[in-house]
């Protein structure tokens, strides 16, 4: 795993934890949760672009 991928994965986990806290916390802000979820999705898409295609992995 490259350092860049590690950092993206780490940020993805932090966003996931923040979303969980916002959903279960006392001060629920649906707009903030939606914003964090969109950011997490964009981050997941960036990580997917860094990975090789699945077909390439199958031929290894």
Secondary structure as GFF3:
##gff-version 3
##sequence-region A 1 60
A	DSSP	alpha_helix	3	24	.	.	.	ID=ss1
A	DSSP	alpha_helix	30	50	.	.	.	ID=ss2
A	DSSP	alpha_helix	54	58	.	.	.	ID=ss3
###
